[in-house]
Amino acid sequence: MSEPSSFRCAPLPLVVLGGRDRRGTELPTDARQLHHLEGYKGAELQLDGRPLIEVNLERLRSVGAFDPIFVAGPRRVYGNITAGAEIIDTDGSFADNLRAALEVFAQRTGGDGPVVFTTCDIVPDPDELRHALADLDTRWPVDFWMPQVRIPQRDDELGSSSYKPRYRLQPHGGGEAVPILPSHFILGWPRGIRIRFVLKLFEFLYRTRNRSVGRRFAAVALQLIPYFMIHEPRALLSGLRHAPILSLQLARGRASADEMERRLHRAFYRTDHRRAHPERRGYVPLLDALSLARDIDTLEEASELADEL
């Protein structure tokens, strides 16, 4: 049984993305000695004899803020290990699974409302998640919420995840930039989003998640800009122009949370939506919630997490 929620933003529909890592994650040069994981990690990876997705869902339910909970992945893989969650039967690319989830959400709600996305390869700490949602409550309602996670001062707290590329972001209101990892918890309000642009961008970001921000910036220029020039030039002009600037600022450690919110809001949401809802903004908080950023990409990370649990 989950605890009743006291958050005014709740209950929130939540989608756990349970797709397949077909090639294994791309590891940095200094982490090539690690053993990357492939396949349906949510089902195939065991923690204390239980599938990872089962542990993930148990912790999400204990927070009491999410209803309904969906798992976007093939029914043949997840059908018997996701009791209490509804399966969105999909088995495509990251963008395909996101699109399938959004279609189901639109059928249920008309698409007018918030939805949370997370991945099956994290094990969220319930207390850290409650702290994050309490932060969201202070800004509610928002068009999107994308927490960034402060890296602990002691690098050994990251353990075998210390290879993950880190960025530097200036806190709200100014101050020295702090090292961060992006979280794997995102809330969005689908109505008003530039869907094709956002789906393609997030598929790209997930695929390159362990590259440095400099290499990501180069890949944006080489891959995404030509794609949108051909398929959706309007998105290129109104949305993508903000991404390279933000990437460059992150690479130099000059990006601020305030500017990140502004640029992503303009990139993600159509102008007519922003004019219709001037009270809603994007929010990029800096939180101490390491479990929301430590996705399990290697066998070493999985073994370390199993020991911790």
C-alpha positions, 0 to 999 in steps of 0.5 A: 500500500502506498502512503496518501500524498500531501502534494498539491501537484498529485496524483500525477500519471507516471510512465516508466520507460522499459525499452531495450538498450540494443547496443549497450551504452556508449562509455567514455574512454576512461570507463572502457574497463567497465562492462556495459549492459544490453537488453531489457534491463528492467526485466533481465537485471535482478536485484536481490532475486527480483527484477529491477522494474519490480523494485523500481515500481515498489519504491514509486508506489511508496511515495503515494504521488503517482496514479496511474502508473504505466510501463511502456515496454513489450507485454511479453517481457513485462506482463508478469512482473509489473503488478498494479501498473498498466502495460503500454505494449510498445517495443521500438526506439526511445522516441517510439516508446515515448510516442506510444505513451503519449498516445495512451495518455491523450486517450485517457485525459485528452492530453490536457494535464501533466505526466511524469516520465522516468526510466526503468534503470534507476532505483529511486530513493523514496525520501529523495523523491518526496523531497523533489516533489515538495520542491515541485509543489513550490512552483506548481503548476509548470509546463515542465520540470527537469531536476538537475542533481548536485554531485556530492563533494566526495567523488567516492559517493558516486562509486562505479558511476563516477564515469558519468559525464558531469556538467556545471550549472549556475544556481538560481539567482546567480553564484558559482556554477556547481557540478551536476548530473541530469536526473531521469525524472521529468514532468511535462504538460504534453499539450502545447509541446513541439512533439516531433522536435521533443521526441527526436531530441530526447531520443538523441539525448538518451542515446548520447547520455554518457558523452561529454557535453562538448561531444553532444554539442558536435553531434547536435550540429552534425545530426539533428540540425540536418534532420530538422532542416529536411523534415521540420524547418519550422522546429529548427527555427523556433526550437532547435536554435536554443539547444546549441547555445545552451549546450555551448554554455554548459560546456563552458560552465556558463549556463545558469538554471534561469537561462536553461529554463527560459531557453528550454521553454521556448524550444519545447513549447509552441508560441501560441501555448506560451501566450495562452498560459503566461502563468506557466514556466519551465522549472530546472531545480538543483536538488540533492537526489543522487538516486534520480540520476544514477541510471544503471548502465554497467554490470559494476553499477548493478552489482554495487547497487545490489550490495547497497540494497 
